[in-house]
């Protein structure tokens, strides 16, 4: 069911999907390594990594590297791609599992085997915090799984979640880099975090930094995360002393901003004025939707601060605090979009899309969803009731408005586009 209102020669769905596809293409690692390769080592080249994009990153690195290479990376189930030399292991995300634990132990063993003549290449993307899992001494995998589930339901932003994950871990927060010493090390990152701090992406396994114990205490209190006494004792004994080694190079090969800029160029090519609102927008999905709806109303009613036709582009990572009684399905992108739908349902000139660039919104099979008020029956499927139940997935499935891409092999977090005719 496609929209009939045209933007130039394209319907609204086609416009929104072209913008999303442009953002995804900019986030892929293919062809990104050629100009930033390290000097060849005398010894081995060992590739280690984790994340939803790590398999595609490993293949892209192999294609650019003209010397022998070995290694292991961990990606999410279903996100593997063929490689020639680097072993790809699939594991669970967002709650870690035994497969991730075993593969992480193998990665640490490979890091420990590196000598002073070797080069260790670390590939990190969003999802590494769950996939690269080795609990600190005194903390079990079951402890980590339970704490992760609580964090996911709490509405904690990604930075807060990763601060706790780092403190729980025997490999994050630079501990992988310490395991690889004295080998030379270089890190390549696809960022999924606001600000693109490499110490935050995947909880920074190759970026040495001490745990901020007081920050972790504050996060646990603020989001009411309950941890057992033995895990708390281990958690707060797991800091790092300041490391005296020379910081290793870090290269950002894809970022949320670069994807928004690619979508902006695509909009211009279609004759639509693009406006990038920001690549680091955080907050409760419903509240972000309310704020953006206010901007849209101003554009529609007063042609300010932007004049239509235009498209408002944004990225970052919203959160959803699940209601205890809610039994619905959906992720933060579909929840944002349903809240926006309700806030703007009398504005027929608006169409919008919101998707996770990894192809999975929450735990469902969709990347996100889209709507177009020029073609949709606004109150057809009880949008308010679905939002109350945290059940945005079911609403957009009934409306035929889910975006299903399958694994995209990258991850620069949320992509949102609001088209105003």
Secondary structure as UniProt FT lines:
FT   STRAND          6..7
FT   TURN            8..9
FT   STRAND          10..11
FT   HELIX           12..27
FT   TURN            30..31
FT   HELIX           34..36
FT   STRAND          45..50
FT   TURN            52..53
FT   HELIX           54..64
FT   STRAND          70..76
FT   TURN            77..78
FT   STRAND          87..91
FT   HELIX           98..113
FT   TURN            116..117
FT   STRAND          119..125
FT   TURN            126..127
FT   HELIX           128..131
FT   TURN            137..138
FT   HELIX           141..154
FT   HELIX           158..168
FT   TURN            172..174
FT   HELIX           175..180
FT   TURN            181..182
FT   STRAND          184..190
FT   TURN            194..195
FT   TURN            198..200
FT   HELIX           201..203
FT   TURN            205..206
FT   HELIX           213..222
FT   TURN            223..224
FT   HELIX           229..235
FT   TURN            236..237
FT   STRAND          249..254
FT   HELIX           256..269
FT   TURN            270..271
FT   STRAND          273..284
FT   HELIX           285..302
FT   STRAND          310..319
FT   TURN            324..325
FT   HELIX           332..343
FT   TURN            344..346
FT   TURN            348..349
FT   STRAND          350..356
FT   TURN            357..358
FT   TURN            362..363
FT   STRAND          368..372
FT   TURN            373..375
FT   TURN            378..381
FT   HELIX           383..388
FT   TURN            389..390
FT   HELIX           392..398
FT   TURN            399..400
FT   STRAND          402..403
FT   STRAND          414..420
//
